[in-house]
Amino acid sequence: MELSQKYIEVKEFDISDDFFDQLHESGIEVAVSISRAISDSYIEIPDDCVLSHTVGGVASLGDEDIPFSIKFIKIDSETTLLSSIQLISMDEYLDFINLNLYIKNHDEHTQSNPPEGDSEPSV
């Protein structure tokens, strides 16, 4: 029995003008923090027929956490467009976590998905 792929990893994105404008409106420091959070993270995109998905994320600016949501559109199997971004409350971000619709950092992704053959964590 073959297992079907549930998610695809996205390394690069196309960015819509609306996304860029919304990011710019948040201020340069917040925009840079969010951009870093997106580029330093692992984003799982469901490999299904739905074209549009929304996920939550959190960026850090000093001691402050900045929760946000991004909407992306799958153009084709190799192209993903970031279409909009919105600052959200921490409660809304926690809802995204409960639904498993959030941007994971690379460390969190590698801990939750060990390489095949590693059945026990190494000590």
N, C-alpha and C positions, 0 to 999 in steps of 0.2 A: 504494500500500500504506500503510495507516494504522499508526502506531506506537501500541502500547498503553502506558498510563501504568504505570510500575513502582513508583513510590513516591508517597506523599502527605506533605505537610508538615503537622505538627501545631503549632499555635500555643498552644492551651489544652488543659488536661487536667482530667478529673475525678479526684479522689484518693480511694482507698478508706481506710477506717478502719485497716486493717492496714498500709497504706503509711505513713500518718501516724504510727501507733504505732511502727513499725520505725524511721522517721526520727527520731522523738523519743528513742528509746532510744540513738541514737548520740551524743547530747549536743548542746547548742545550737549550739556553734561549728561542729561537723561538719555538723549539719543545715542551717545557714544556707549553708555553703559548697556543699553538694550542691544545695540549692535554687537557688542562683545559677547553678551549672554547668548545671542543667537548663533554667532560664529563659533563659540566655544562649546556648543551643545550638540547633542545627538537628537535629531528630530525624526521620529518614526512616522511615516506616512502610511496609513492603511492601504494595502494593495487591493482595492475594491473598485467598484464601478462608480462610487460617489466622487464627484469632481471637486467639491469644496469641503474643507475641514477647518475647524477652529481649535487651537490649542492654547494653553496658558503657559506663561513663563514668568520668571522673576529675575530681575537684574539687581545688582548691588551698587549703590553709590555711597561710598563711605560706610557709615553704620546703618544706612537706610536701605530697606528692601523696596523695590519698585515692581509690583506685579503688573503684568500686561497680558493681553491676548492678541494672537495674530491669526488672521484668516489666510489660508493659502489655497490655491487652485492648481490642480494637476492639469497641465496643458496636454501632455502626453507622457509616456513612460519615462522620459528623460528630462522633462522640463517642468519645474514647479515655480509658480508665481506667487510671491508674497503680495497679497492684494490689499490688506488693511491691518492696522494695528490700533489698539485701544488700551489706555491705562485703565486698570480695573481695581476693585478692592481686594484685600487679602482674602476675604470670605469667598469671593468669586474664584480666586486662584485655587483655594482649597477645594472648591467644587470640581475644578478641572482635575486636580490630583485624585479625588475620589472616583472620578470617571476614567482615570488613567489617560487623560488627554492633556498631558503637559510635556514640556521640553525637558529632557533629562540631560544632566551633564555627563561627560564621557565616563567619569569614574562610576557614577551610579549605573550607567548602562552596562559597563563591563562587569560590575559586581552582580547585576541581576541576570546577565547572560554570559556565563562562563563558557570558554571554548569547549567544543565537543571533546568528550573523553575525560574532562575534569569533573568527577562526580563529588569530590570533597574539596573544600577550600584548603589551600596550603597554609601551613603554620610556620 
